[in-house]
Amino acid sequence: MLFIDSFTDRALELLETPIFKGITTNPTILKRDRDGWGFKKAVEVLSKTGTDNFVQGSLKNDEWIKVLKDKISNGKLNPEKFTIKLPWTPAEAAKYVNILKKMGLKVCATAVYSLEQCYTAVACDVDYVAVYYNRMKQSGIDADKIIAEMVHLTNIPKSKTRILAASIKEINTANKLLLAGVPDLTLPLDIAEKYLEIKYPQNDRKVFEKDFLI
C-alpha cells in the first residue's frame, strides 16, 4: 500500500483517491508542514479523513496516551484507522505496544535501521516496522541488503508485521523496494504524485475515448 509522508493540504487532497491509503506523520513533519501543531491537533484533523493514518508518540512524555483514550471513549476517534509510531528503542518502546493494542490501535516501530532492531519489534507483534532507506544509505548501511533481510524476517509463519519503507527520495527507489517485496511505502509528496503522472505512448486512452459507444 502507498502512504504519503506529508501533512500539507495537497497531501490531504490526494487521500480522496483510493490509491493512497493514508498519510504518515512525525513531530518533524508536523513542524515542517503544520508549524505549531502538536499530537492532539494532528489526531483531530486526521480522524476526519476516514483513511488509515500514522501519528507518532513520545517515549518521554506519555500524555498522548490519555489524549487517545479520551477521544476513543468520546467516539471522536476510530482506533482501527490509526497507527501509532514509536521510535524503536526496544527497552523503552516495547512496554507501550500492548497498551495501544488493547485500545484497538495499531503500532509501528519507526526509525528501524538493523535486523536486530527489526526482530525485537516483530517479537512484540507490532503491525509495521518503518525503515528509513535514504538515511540508511547516508549512514553507510547496506539498505538493500538489510531491508531484504527484514522482508524475509517478517515473512516467517504467524508474523503479521509489515515492512513500511520511508525516507525515499526517488521513484526508482520506490519501485525497487516494491519489487524487493516491501509491501508498504510512505512517499514524500512529490514522489507520490509521480504515480499519478501516467503517459500513454500509443495514445491508447485518446483512441479508446474516441471509439467509445453507449
MDAnalysis code that builds the backbone (N, CA, C; Angstrom):
import MDAnalysis as mda
import numpy as np

u = mda.Universe.empty(642, n_residues=214, atom_resindex=np.repeat(np.arange(214), 3), trajectory=True)
u.add_TopologyAttr("name", ["N", "CA", "C"] * 214)
u.add_TopologyAttr("resid", np.arange(1, 215))
u.add_TopologyAttr("resname", ["MET", "LEU", "PHE", "ILE", "ASP", "SER", "PHE", "THR", "ASP", "ARG", "ALA", "LEU", "GLU", "LEU", "LEU", "GLU", "THR", "PRO", "ILE", "PHE", "LYS", "GLY", "ILE", "THR", "THR", "ASN", "PRO", "THR", "ILE", "LEU", "LYS", "ARG", "ASP", "ARG", "ASP", "GLY", "TRP", "GLY", "PHE", "LYS", "LYS", "ALA", "VAL", "GLU", "VAL", "LEU", "SER", "LYS", "THR", "GLY", "THR", "ASP", "ASN", "PHE", "VAL", "GLN", "GLY", "SER", "LEU", "LYS", "ASN", "ASP", "GLU", "TRP", "ILE", "LYS", "VAL", "LEU", "LYS", "ASP", "LYS", "ILE", "SER", "ASN", "GLY", "LYS", "LEU", "ASN", "PRO", "GLU", "LYS", "PHE", "THR", "ILE", "LYS", "LEU", "PRO", "TRP", "THR", "PRO", "ALA", "GLU", "ALA", "ALA", "LYS", "TYR", "VAL", "ASN", "ILE", "LEU", "LYS", "LYS", "MET", "GLY", "LEU", "LYS", "VAL", "CYS", "ALA", "THR", "ALA", "VAL", "TYR", "SER", "LEU", "GLU", "GLN", "CYS", "TYR", "THR", "ALA", "VAL", "ALA", "CYS", "ASP", "VAL", "ASP", "TYR", "VAL", "ALA", "VAL", "TYR", "TYR", "ASN", "ARG", "MET", "LYS", "GLN", "SER", "GLY", "ILE", "ASP", "ALA", "ASP", "LYS", "ILE", "ILE", "ALA", "GLU", "MET", "VAL", "HIS", "LEU", "THR", "ASN", "ILE", "PRO", "LYS", "SER", "LYS", "THR", "ARG", "ILE", "LEU", "ALA", "ALA", "SER", "ILE", "LYS", "GLU", "ILE", "ASN", "THR", "ALA", "ASN", "LYS", "LEU", "LEU", "LEU", "ALA", "GLY", "VAL", "PRO", "ASP", "LEU", "THR", "LEU", "PRO", "LEU", "ASP", "ILE", "ALA", "GLU", "LYS", "TYR", "LEU", "GLU", "ILE", "LYS", "TYR", "PRO", "GLN", "ASN", "ASP", "ARG", "LYS", "VAL", "PHE", "GLU", "LYS", "ASP", "PHE", "LEU", "ILE"])
u.atoms.positions = np.array([
    [0.836, -1.193, 0.000],
    [0.000, 0.000, 0.000],
    [0.874, 1.247, 0.000],
    [0.327, 2.308, -0.540],
    [1.050, 3.568, -0.617],
    [0.474, 4.577, 0.372],
    [1.354, 5.164, 1.165],
    [1.003, 6.246, 2.078],
    [1.783, 7.494, 1.671],
    [1.367, 8.646, 2.176],
    [2.025, 9.908, 1.839],
    [2.710, 10.457, 3.076],
    [3.985, 10.747, 2.957],
    [4.794, 11.252, 4.071],
    [4.719, 12.777, 4.087],
    [3.530, 13.296, 4.331],
    [3.322, 14.745, 4.268],
    [2.003, 15.071, 4.951],
    [1.888, 16.328, 5.449],
    [0.643, 16.762, 6.062],
    [0.189, 18.089, 5.458],
    [0.523, 18.314, 4.203],
    [0.103, 19.528, 3.514],
    [-1.344, 19.394, 3.048],
    [-1.931, 20.512, 2.624],
    [-3.289, 20.469, 2.076],
    [-3.344, 19.548, 0.868],
    [-2.294, 19.582, 0.041],
    [-2.275, 18.738, -1.160],
    [-2.264, 17.255, -0.781],
    [-1.523, 16.910, 0.264],
    [-1.500, 15.520, 0.710],
    [-2.895, 15.072, 1.130],
    [-3.598, 15.945, 1.838],
    [-4.954, 15.612, 2.262],
    [-5.891, 15.478, 1.056],
    [-5.675, 16.276, 0.031],
    [-6.476, 16.174, -1.188],
    [-6.272, 14.817, -1.860],
    [-5.027, 14.357, -1.872],
    [-4.733, 13.088, -2.533],
    [-5.386, 11.898, -1.837],
    [-5.768, 12.079, -0.580],
    [-6.432, 10.991, 0.132],
    [-7.821, 10.717, -0.426],
    [-8.318, 11.625, -1.261],
    [-9.635, 11.427, -1.855],
    [-9.611, 10.330, -2.916],
    [-8.433, 9.957, -3.384],
    [-8.322, 8.836, -4.297],
    [-7.911, 7.607, -3.512],
    [-8.477, 6.433, -3.814],
    [-8.143, 5.220, -3.062],
    [-6.740, 4.692, -3.335],
    [-5.999, 5.356, -4.210],
    [-4.621, 4.930, -4.479],
    [-3.781, 5.053, -3.216],
    [-4.003, 6.133, -2.474],
    [-3.233, 6.376, -1.255],
    [-4.101, 6.057, -0.044],
    [-3.564, 5.240, 0.847],
    [-4.351, 4.707, 1.955],
    [-4.372, 5.615, 3.181],
    [-3.479, 6.591, 3.224],
    [-3.431, 7.492, 4.361],
    [-2.143, 8.286, 4.335],
    [-1.901, 9.025, 5.409],
    [-0.650, 9.776, 5.490],
    [0.091, 9.388, 6.759],
    [1.392, 9.577, 6.718],
    [2.230, 9.306, 7.874],
    [2.808, 10.623, 8.372],
    [2.854, 10.762, 9.682],
    [3.390, 11.979, 10.270],
    [4.374, 11.626, 11.380],
    [5.144, 12.599, 11.761],
    [6.003, 12.530, 12.942],
    [6.199, 13.977, 13.403],
    [6.813, 14.201, 14.547],
    [6.965, 15.590, 15.015],
    [7.681, 16.507, 14.031],
    [8.633, 15.965, 13.278],
    [9.370, 16.782, 12.322],
    [8.492, 17.170, 11.136],
    [7.661, 16.242, 10.674],
    [6.731, 16.547, 9.585],
    [5.720, 17.602, 10.036],
    [5.228, 17.476, 11.268],
    [4.289, 18.477, 11.780],
    [4.947, 19.848, 11.835],
    [6.182, 19.901, 12.293],
    [6.887, 21.183, 12.381],
    [7.085, 21.785, 10.995],
    [7.343, 20.936, 10.010],
    [7.573, 21.415, 8.643],
    [6.280, 21.851, 7.955],
    [5.232, 21.021, 8.056],
    [4.010, 21.259, 7.289],
    [2.911, 21.979, 8.065],
    [2.929, 21.869, 9.391],
    [1.867, 22.473, 10.214],
    [2.506, 23.061, 11.466],
    [3.367, 24.009, 11.278],
    [4.141, 24.562, 12.393],
    [3.220, 25.019, 13.524],
    [3.496, 24.579, 14.719],
    [2.686, 24.936, 15.874],
    [1.686, 23.863, 16.258],
    [1.433, 22.901, 15.345],
    [0.522, 21.812, 15.662],
    [1.240, 20.760, 16.497],
    [0.516, 20.185, 17.434],
    [1.047, 19.081, 18.221],
    [0.284, 17.803, 17.935],
    [0.533, 16.814, 18.750],
    [-0.083, 15.495, 18.599],
    [-1.607, 15.589, 18.591],
    [-2.166, 16.318, 19.541],
    [-3.626, 16.392, 19.682],
    [-4.295, 16.984, 18.450],
    [-3.755, 18.086, 17.947],
    [-4.339, 18.723, 16.765],
    [-4.231, 17.816, 15.548],
    [-3.095, 17.145, 15.397],
    [-2.916, 16.235, 14.261],
    [-3.954, 15.121, 14.284],
    [-4.179, 14.547, 15.461],
    [-5.153, 13.471, 15.590],
    [-6.557, 13.973, 15.264],
    [-6.894, 15.167, 15.725],
    [-8.223, 15.736, 15.464],
    [-8.484, 15.853, 13.967],
    [-7.501, 16.368, 13.239],
    [-7.681, 16.565, 11.797],
    [-7.695, 15.227, 11.066],
    [-6.772, 14.363, 11.397],
    [-6.676, 13.079, 10.702],
    [-7.876, 12.182, 10.956],
    [-8.501, 12.322, 12.124],
    [-9.656, 11.483, 12.438],
    [-10.838, 11.787, 11.523],
    [-10.811, 12.929, 10.859],
    [-11.898, 13.317, 9.961],
    [-11.696, 12.804, 8.535],
    [-10.515, 12.271, 8.229],
    [-10.236, 11.834, 6.863],
    [-10.849, 10.482, 6.543],
    [-10.999, 9.624, 7.541],
    [-11.534, 8.287, 7.294],
    [-10.525, 7.331, 6.703],
    [-9.274, 7.794, 6.526],
    [-8.237, 6.931, 5.980],
    [-7.359, 6.388, 7.108],
    [-6.422, 5.535, 6.757],
    [-5.529, 4.924, 7.742],
    [-4.290, 5.799, 7.905],
    [-4.160, 6.444, 9.040],
    [-3.095, 7.419, 9.228],
    [-2.173, 7.054, 10.392],
    [-0.955, 7.603, 10.332],
    [0.069, 7.344, 11.330],
    [0.404, 8.628, 12.085],
    [0.428, 8.545, 13.401],
    [0.914, 9.649, 14.226],
    [1.953, 9.081, 15.192],
    [2.840, 9.923, 15.633],
    [3.959, 9.435, 16.446],
    [3.829, 9.856, 17.901],
    [4.025, 8.889, 18.790],
    [4.021, 9.161, 20.210],
    [5.413, 9.462, 20.715],
    [5.491, 9.851, 21.967],
    [6.772, 10.168, 22.608],
    [7.110, 9.082, 23.619],
    [8.395, 8.821, 23.793],
    [8.838, 7.870, 24.804],
    [9.145, 8.567, 26.128],
    [9.115, 9.895, 26.121],
    [9.429, 10.660, 27.333],
    [8.197, 11.286, 27.982],
    [7.214, 11.616, 27.156],
    [6.001, 12.248, 27.657],
    [4.811, 11.425, 27.183],
    [4.167, 10.683, 28.071],
    [3.090, 9.790, 27.649],
    [1.691, 10.390, 27.805],
    [1.602, 11.710, 27.853],
    [0.296, 12.368, 27.917],
    [-0.537, 12.078, 26.675],
    [0.126, 11.755, 25.578],
    [-0.575, 11.473, 24.333],
    [-1.478, 10.238, 24.449],
    [-1.141, 9.329, 25.358],
    [-1.980, 8.149, 25.540],
    [-3.341, 8.559, 26.105],
    [-3.335, 9.478, 27.061],
    [-4.599, 9.976, 27.613],
    [-5.421, 10.677, 26.543],
    [-4.741, 11.431, 25.662],
    [-5.447, 12.096, 24.562],
    [-6.191, 11.064, 23.720],
    [-5.508, 9.970, 23.382],
    [-6.121, 8.920, 22.571],
    [-7.274, 8.252, 23.309],
    [-7.075, 7.933, 24.584],
    [-8.125, 7.280, 25.367],
    [-9.372, 8.145, 25.429],
    [-9.195, 9.436, 25.659],
    [-10.337, 10.343, 25.757],
    [-11.098, 10.415, 24.438],
    [-10.371, 10.518, 23.342],
    [-11.028, 10.647, 22.041],
    [-11.732, 9.348, 21.646],
    [-11.130, 8.218, 21.990],
    [-11.768, 6.937, 21.684],
    [-13.039, 6.767, 22.518],
    [-12.954, 7.066, 23.808],
    [-14.120, 6.903, 24.688],
    [-15.247, 7.855, 24.323],
    [-14.906, 9.018, 23.761],
    [-15.912, 10.002, 23.356],
    [-16.423, 9.769, 21.935],
    [-15.916, 8.731, 21.293],
    [-16.360, 8.415, 19.942],
    [-15.838, 9.360, 18.879],
    [-14.791, 10.116, 19.219],
    [-14.235, 11.076, 18.259],
    [-13.059, 10.514, 17.468],
    [-12.703, 9.281, 17.743],
    [-11.580, 8.665, 17.041],
    [-11.852, 7.181, 16.884],
    [-11.740, 6.704, 15.652],
    [-11.871, 5.279, 15.368],
    [-10.478, 4.651, 15.469],
    [-10.201, 3.876, 16.516],
    [-8.847, 3.358, 16.697],
    [-8.373, 2.463, 15.559],
    [-9.291, 1.844, 14.849],
    [-8.911, 0.964, 13.742],
    [-8.263, 1.731, 12.599],
    [-8.456, 3.053, 12.582],
    [-7.930, 3.881, 11.500],
    [-6.610, 4.559, 11.864],
    [-6.065, 4.256, 13.027],
    [-4.841, 4.924, 13.460],
    [-3.739, 3.929, 13.813],
    [-2.544, 4.275, 13.369],
    [-1.339, 3.540, 13.748],
    [-0.436, 4.503, 14.509],
    [0.025, 4.070, 15.668],
    [0.886, 4.908, 16.492],
    [2.339, 4.502, 16.267],
    [3.134, 5.464, 15.846],
    [4.562, 5.228, 15.615],
    [5.331, 5.438, 16.915],
    [6.253, 4.516, 17.198],
    [7.119, 4.620, 18.360],
    [8.568, 4.539, 17.911],
    [9.385, 5.545, 18.218],
    [10.821, 5.434, 17.897],
    [11.337, 4.170, 18.581],
    [11.843, 3.222, 17.784],
    [12.033, 1.887, 18.316],
    [13.353, 1.700, 19.065],
    [13.330, 2.185, 20.317],
    [14.331, 1.818, 21.307],
    [13.647, 0.747, 22.147],
    [13.920, -0.528, 21.880],
    [13.095, -1.609, 22.436],
    [12.860, -1.538, 23.932],
    [13.902, -1.262, 24.714],
    [13.759, -1.267, 26.171],
    [12.758, -0.226, 26.659],
    [12.565, 0.841, 25.877],
    [11.634, 1.899, 26.261],
    [10.296, 1.796, 25.533],
    [10.326, 1.388, 24.281],
    [9.121, 1.425, 23.450],
    [8.221, 0.200, 23.613],
    [8.810, -0.954, 23.889],
    [8.049, -2.205, 23.889],
    [6.880, -2.191, 24.867],
    [7.046, -1.504, 25.986],
    [6.001, -1.510, 27.019],
    [4.699, -0.854, 26.555],
    [4.775, -0.041, 25.516],
    [3.578, 0.648, 25.037],
    [2.744, -0.206, 24.079],
    [3.342, -1.246, 23.513],
    [2.669, -1.995, 22.451],
    [1.355, -2.595, 22.931],
    [1.378, -3.357, 24.013],
    [0.144, -3.982, 24.499],
    [-0.882, -2.950, 24.934],
    [-0.424, -1.853, 25.530],
    [-1.345, -0.791, 25.951],
    [-2.123, -0.262, 24.752],
    [-1.400, 0.021, 23.673],
    [-2.033, 0.587, 22.482],
    [-2.929, -0.427, 21.781],
    [-2.477, -1.668, 21.719],
    [-3.280, -2.697, 21.048],
    [-4.571, -2.965, 21.801],
    [-4.540, -2.919, 23.134],
    [-5.753, -3.101, 23.923],
    [-6.746, -1.973, 23.674],
    [-6.238, -0.829, 23.233],
    [-7.102, 0.302, 22.895],
    [-7.641, 0.182, 21.469],
    [-7.204, -0.847, 20.743],
    [-7.663, -1.065, 19.372],
    [-6.819, -0.388, 18.316],
    [-5.692, 0.193, 18.729],
    [-4.808, 0.899, 17.802],
    [-3.756, -0.046, 17.234],
    [-3.248, 0.291, 16.075],
    [-2.104, -0.423, 15.517],
    [-0.818, 0.277, 15.943],
    [0.291, -0.446, 15.841],
    [1.574, 0.082, 16.302],
    [2.630, -0.070, 15.211],
    [3.432, 0.967, 15.060],
    [4.544, 0.953, 14.104],
    [5.845, 1.254, 14.834],
    [6.797, 0.331, 14.743],
    [8.151, 0.602, 15.236],
    [8.848, 1.419, 14.162],
    [9.242, 2.636, 14.500],
    [9.807, 3.519, 13.485],
    [11.275, 3.819, 13.751],
    [11.951, 4.318, 12.715],
    [13.394, 4.585, 12.770],
    [14.156, 3.295, 13.048],
    [13.842, 2.265, 12.274],
    [14.499, 0.960, 12.413],
    [15.595, 0.852, 11.355],
    [16.796, 0.527, 11.811],
    [17.964, 0.503, 10.927],
    [18.653, -0.855, 10.850],
    [18.381, -1.750, 11.794],
    [19.125, -3.010, 11.840],
    [18.180, -4.193, 11.921],
    [18.716, -5.366, 11.580],
    [17.932, -6.592, 11.652],
    [17.578, -6.907, 13.108],
    [18.509, -6.625, 14.014],
    [18.246, -6.885, 15.430],
    [17.094, -6.011, 15.938],
    [17.115, -4.746, 15.547],
    [16.050, -3.831, 15.927],
    [14.712, -4.312, 15.373],
    [14.738, -4.759, 14.117],
    [13.531, -5.276, 13.473],
    [13.000, -6.494, 14.212],
    [13.900, -7.400, 14.595],
    [13.456, -8.626, 15.241],
    [12.767, -8.344, 16.571],
    [13.297, -7.405, 17.349],
    [12.656, -7.099, 18.630],
    [11.256, -6.534, 18.409],
    [11.077, -5.792, 17.318],
    [9.754, -5.263, 17.003],
    [8.802, -6.384, 16.596],
    [9.291, -7.298, 15.771],
    [8.484, -8.444, 15.358],
    [8.097, -9.282, 16.573],
    [9.046, -9.447, 17.496],
    [8.782, -10.221, 18.712],
    [7.674, -9.604, 19.553],
    [7.492, -8.292, 19.418],
    [6.435, -7.586, 20.157],
    [5.130, -7.527, 19.374],
    [5.104, -8.164, 18.201],
    [3.899, -8.197, 17.363],
    [3.420, -6.820, 16.927],
    [4.363, -5.920, 16.631],
    [3.935, -4.637, 16.074],
    [3.349, -4.877, 14.693],
    [2.565, -3.930, 14.230],
    [1.912, -4.079, 12.924],
    [2.817, -3.659, 11.772],
    [3.659, -2.659, 12.016],
    [4.571, -2.164, 10.984],
    [5.961, -1.939, 11.572],
    [6.954, -2.135, 10.714],
    [8.324, -1.719, 11.007],
    [8.712, -0.711, 9.939],
    [8.950, 0.535, 10.348],
    [9.300, 1.591, 9.392],
    [10.812, 1.706, 9.269],
    [11.311, 1.451, 8.069],
    [12.746, 1.530, 7.798],
    [13.027, 2.761, 6.948],
    [14.154, 3.405, 7.211],
    [14.499, 4.659, 6.538],
    [15.565, 4.402, 5.473],
    [15.111, 4.232, 4.234],
    [16.021, 3.823, 3.168],
    [17.162, 4.809, 2.956],
    [16.840, 6.059, 2.664],
    [17.882, 7.025, 2.332],
    [18.785, 7.321, 3.523],
    [18.221, 7.368, 4.706],
    [19.031, 7.609, 5.897],
    [19.983, 6.445, 6.159],
    [19.540, 5.250, 5.837],
    [20.422, 4.090, 5.972],
    [21.616, 4.230, 5.028],
    [21.312, 4.606, 3.790],
    [22.386, 4.780, 2.797],
    [23.366, 5.857, 3.244],
    [22.840, 6.970, 3.750],
    [23.687, 8.069, 4.199],
    [24.562, 7.667, 5.385],
    [24.099, 6.689, 6.148],
    [24.843, 6.238, 7.333],
    [25.811, 5.104, 7.011],
    [25.936, 4.776, 5.716],
    [26.861, 3.724, 5.312],
    [26.320, 2.317, 5.501],
    [25.006, 2.207, 5.697],
    [24.371, 0.901, 5.869],
    [23.914, 0.384, 4.510],
    [24.117, -0.909, 4.256],
    [23.664, -1.524, 3.012],
    [22.147, -1.681, 3.087],
    [21.429, -0.630, 2.705],
    [19.980, -0.586, 2.869],
    [19.280, -1.712, 2.127],
    [19.696, -1.980, 0.894],
    [19.033, -3.015, 0.097],
    [19.155, -4.383, 0.761],
    [20.332, -4.678, 1.255],
    [20.564, -5.976, 1.899],
    [19.780, -6.101, 3.201],
    [19.868, -5.082, 4.052],
    [19.208, -5.142, 5.345],
    [17.687, -5.189, 5.185],
    [17.152, -4.390, 4.277],
    [15.701, -4.382, 4.084],
    [15.223, -5.714, 3.513],
    [16.001, -6.300, 2.603],
    [15.647, -7.624, 2.074],
    [15.600, -8.650, 3.194],
    [16.539, -8.564, 4.117],
    [16.557, -9.477, 5.254],
    [15.350, -9.238, 6.164],
    [14.970, -7.972, 6.324],
    [13.801, -7.652, 7.146],
    [12.523, -8.202, 6.510],
    [12.411, -8.085, 5.184],
    [11.251, -8.635, 4.479],
    [11.176, -10.141, 4.716],
    [12.329, -10.808, 4.616],
    [12.379, -12.248, 4.856],
    [11.961, -12.566, 6.289],
    [12.436, -11.784, 7.236],
    [12.123, -11.998, 8.644],
    [10.634, -11.866, 8.912],
    [10.011, -10.886, 8.298],
    [8.582, -10.667, 8.554],
    [7.696, -11.637, 7.787],
    [8.284, -12.439, 6.916],
    [7.524, -13.455, 6.185],
    [7.489, -14.788, 6.911],
    [8.060, -14.861, 8.106],
    [8.031, -16.106, 8.861],
    [6.588, -16.413, 9.246],
    [6.249, -17.708, 9.401],
    [4.872, -18.080, 9.747],
    [4.382, -17.367, 11.006],
    [3.129, -16.970, 10.980],
    [2.417, -16.326, 12.086],
    [2.786, -14.858, 12.302],
    [3.799, -14.356, 11.602],
    [4.135, -12.947, 11.751],
    [3.164, -12.102, 10.939],
    [2.602, -11.090, 11.575],
    [1.687, -10.176, 10.898],
    [2.327, -8.806, 10.675],
    [3.595, -8.696, 11.031],
    [4.299, -7.421, 10.893],
    [4.615, -7.142, 9.425],
    [4.403, -5.906, 9.001],
    [4.681, -5.497, 7.627],
    [5.798, -4.454, 7.622],
    [6.633, -4.530, 6.604],
    [7.684, -3.528, 6.444],
    [7.104, -2.310, 5.743],
    [7.347, -1.146, 6.325],
    [6.946, 0.138, 5.739],
    [8.224, 0.910, 5.435],
    [8.527, 1.095, 4.171],
    [9.747, 1.811, 3.788],
    [9.485, 3.303, 3.697],
    [10.367, 4.064, 4.342],
    [10.269, 5.528, 4.356],
    [11.608, 6.112, 3.904],
    [11.719, 7.431, 3.966],
    [12.941, 8.126, 3.558],
    [13.331, 7.739, 2.129],
    [12.367, 7.921, 1.229],
    [12.547, 7.584, -0.189],
    [12.636, 8.881, -0.986],
    [13.684, 9.023, -1.773],
    [13.923, 10.283, -2.481],
    [13.693, 10.201, -3.990],
    [13.578, 8.996, -4.532],
    [13.406, 8.840, -5.978],
    [12.355, 7.769, -6.262],
    [11.622, 7.945, -7.358],
    [10.597, 6.966, -7.694],
    [11.218, 5.619, -8.062],
    [12.430, 5.637, -8.627],
    [13.093, 4.372, -8.949],
    [13.378, 3.571, -7.687],
    [13.714, 4.266, -6.614],
    [13.931, 3.590, -5.336],
    [12.627, 2.979, -4.843],
    [11.535, 3.729, -4.958],
    [10.231, 3.221, -4.530],
    [9.871, 1.957, -5.291],
    [10.058, 1.983, -6.603],
    [9.734, 0.816, -7.423],
    [10.635, -0.365, -7.079],
    [11.903, -0.087, -6.828],
    [12.848, -1.152, -6.472],
    [12.431, -1.829, -5.170],
    [12.000, -1.043, -4.205],
    [11.581, -1.600, -2.925],
    [10.313, -2.433, -3.066],
    [9.401, -1.995, -3.894],
    [8.195, -2.784, -4.142],
    [8.544, -4.129, -4.760],
    [9.442, -4.112, -5.743],
    [9.855, -5.353, -6.404],
    [10.636, -6.269, -5.472],
    [11.257, -5.666, -4.444],
    [12.024, -6.460, -3.476],
    [11.117, -7.088, -2.421],
    [9.821, -6.815, -2.519],
    [8.880, -7.448, -1.609],
    [8.425, -6.590, -0.452],
    [8.816, -5.301, -0.440],
    [8.340, -4.398, 0.614],
    [6.863, -4.106, 0.334],
    [5.959, -4.446, 1.252],
    [4.530, -4.314, 0.948],
    [3.963, -2.908, 1.054],
    [4.645, -2.039, 1.834],
    [4.098, -0.711, 2.086],
    [5.188, 0.352, 1.966],
    [4.832, 1.455, 1.314],
    [5.753, 2.582, 1.173],
    [5.068, 3.846, 1.664],
    [5.834, 4.727, 2.290],
    [5.338, 6.069, 2.562],
    [6.232, 7.032, 1.797],
    [5.606, 7.825, 0.953],
    [6.337, 8.608, -0.041],
    [6.210, 10.107, 0.208],
    [7.296, 10.854, -0.005],
    [7.168, 12.311, 0.026],
    [6.194, 12.743, -1.064],
    [5.588, 13.897, -0.876],
    [4.506, 14.326, -1.759],
    [4.897, 14.315, -3.233],
    [6.102, 14.806, -3.560],
    [6.485, 14.880, -4.975],
    [6.623, 13.493, -5.601],
    [7.088, 12.519, -4.836],
    [7.208, 11.156, -5.365],
    [5.824, 10.517, -5.471],
    [4.968, 10.755, -4.491],
    [3.606, 10.214, -4.530],
    [2.876, 10.675, -5.783],
    [3.044, 11.945, -6.126],
    [2.335, 12.482, -7.283],
    [2.837, 11.888, -8.598],
    [4.057, 11.407, -8.614],
    [4.591, 10.796, -9.840],
    [3.811, 9.532, -10.221],
    [3.214, 8.872, -9.220],
    [2.416, 7.689, -9.533],
    [1.117, 8.050, -10.239],
    [0.783, 9.327, -10.275],
    [-0.416, 9.784, -10.980],
    [-0.098, 10.326, -12.367],
    [1.195, 10.477, -12.688],
    [1.609, 11.058, -13.972],
    [1.784, 9.948, -15.014],
    [0.671, 9.488, -15.555],
    [0.689, 8.369, -16.486],
    [0.691, 8.867, -17.932],
    [1.559, 8.285, -18.745],
    [1.622, 8.621, -20.164],
    [1.236, 7.395, -20.987],
    [0.524, 7.636, -22.072],
    [0.122, 6.566, -22.982],
    [0.918, 6.718, -24.278],
    [1.997, 5.964, -24.449],
    [2.848, 6.145, -25.619],
    [2.152, 5.869, -26.952],
    [1.077, 5.103, -26.927],
    [0.345, 4.815, -28.168],
    [-1.005, 5.541, -28.216],
    [-1.145, 6.577, -27.399],
    [-2.400, 7.333, -27.351],
    [-3.608, 6.437, -27.073],
    [-3.389, 5.391, -26.279],
    [-4.452, 4.414, -26.029],
    [-5.721, 5.065, -25.492],
    [-5.559, 5.901, -24.482],
    [-6.752, 6.483, -23.863],
    [-7.533, 7.325, -24.856],
    [-6.819, 8.139, -25.642],
    [-7.487, 9.008, -26.609],
    [-8.265, 8.182, -27.624],
    [-7.652, 7.090, -28.076],
    [-8.320, 6.229, -29.055],
    [-9.538, 5.554, -28.436],
    [-9.374, 5.051, -27.208],
    [-10.486, 4.384, -26.553],
    [-11.668, 5.335, -26.368],
    [-11.372, 6.582, -25.954],
    [-12.446, 7.543, -25.750],
    [-13.129, 7.893, -27.064],
    [-12.329, 7.988, -28.114],
    [-12.894, 8.291, -29.438],
    [-13.839, 7.187, -29.919],
    [-13.471, 5.946, -29.627],
    [-14.233, 4.808, -30.110],
    [-15.360, 4.381, -29.169],
    [-15.465, 5.054, -28.037],
    [-16.446, 4.652, -27.032],
    [-17.872, 4.895, -27.514],
    [-18.724, 3.896, -27.315],
    [-20.148, 3.993, -27.636],
    [-20.967, 3.524, -26.442],
    [-22.143, 4.088, -26.287],
    [-23.085, 3.614, -25.263],
    [-24.205, 2.847, -25.947],
])
